Amino acid sequence: MGEPDEPSTARMIDFWLGGEHHFDVDVAAAGAFEQAYGPCAPVFRELRAFLGRAVRAIVEQGVDGFLVFGAGVPTRGNVHEVAAEATVLYTDVDPVTIRLGQRILADSDRAGYGYGDATDIGTIDPAQLHRFVPGWGRRPVGVVFLGLAAFLDDATLTRTLDELYAAAAPGSLLAVDFDTEELAAHPQALAMMGPAFRMRPPAAFAPLLGRWTPTSDGILPVQRWRPVDPPAEVPDAFHGVLATRGAD
Ligand SMILES: C[S@@+](CC[C@H](N)C(=O)[O-])C[C@H]1O[C@@H](n2cnc3c(N)ncnc32)[C@H](O)[C@@H]1O
């Protein structure tokens, strides 16, 4: 696969997690960001650990199919590695990351990767959806929506989460996170994220969930969401929540 011109936040995360699926341009961008922010690996390890705990919690509810948006690189403790019996469809909009994901999952018969714009679930290939998320719309599924909210304005995020609620069967669960205002203390790093990047205080995020009902854990810094060990001492960069879709 040729070297891409532009870095990707997803592949920068792969670099910070010690993965092998990134390019020189991603490493350069990760280094520049760390110059402005400080060490990122501990922060993203906590975000990935939150994904793991949230996915395990979804599996404990009897769910065995997952639809992942803004999936990034499907390694380093990603959904199909945690939910080892489940089927998983990873989706993203970045062609380079999609090709990487398809290569990584080429030998898997229970996890696939395809194009999917989270803001328009109609962009997902129906054949892939039904193969890897069987019973979509009829059986409860896990919807994973991590690392995406910062790229969507409030109106788009609200509509997107509501459309997912309407499409998913009752009993489905949603794992979602958002970027807090912590990054504002690092203006150079914030500027690198571009003008459309959105940080939100927890009170501003809660209403965007619409009909999705947060579990009793509430909306927490990801490292303090059902921690297995004492929570790591990392900046409160990301908050996360697990929410359920009730009956209509
Ligand atoms: C910060 S990365 C997070 C990757 C992964 N979820 C993780 O936590 O490692 C954001 C990802 O969202 C993707 N993305 C951005 N806008 C999107 C959209 N509208 N629909 C689907 N994916 C999108 C990007 O291509 C990128 O791979």
The ligand as a Gaussian input file, in Angstrom:
#p B3LYP/6-31G(d) Opt

LIG

0 1
 C      -10.107000       9.852000      16.073000
 S      -10.296000       8.567000      14.898000
 C      -10.940000       7.289000      15.965000
 C      -10.676000       5.907000      15.459000
 C      -11.145000       4.789000      16.371000
 N      -12.561000       4.892000      16.686000
 C      -10.317000       4.755000      17.634000
 O      -10.862000       5.108000      18.689000
 O       -9.155000       4.385000      17.556000
 C      -11.745000       9.105000      14.010000
 C      -12.130000       8.229000      12.821000
 O      -13.422000       8.655000      12.363000
 C      -13.439000       8.653000      10.949000
 N      -14.533000       9.536000      10.529000
 C      -14.563000      10.885000      10.473000
 N      -15.778000      11.318000      10.079000
 C      -16.547000      10.210000       9.890000
 C      -17.896000       9.975000       9.493000
 N      -18.734000      10.981000       9.181000
 N      -18.336000       8.699000       9.440000
 C      -17.521000       7.666000       9.730000
 N      -16.234000       7.812000      10.108000
 C      -15.751000       9.067000      10.190000
 C      -12.036000       9.074000      10.558000
 O      -11.724000       8.660000       9.235000
 C      -11.191000       8.361000      11.626000
 O      -10.801000       7.078000      11.200000

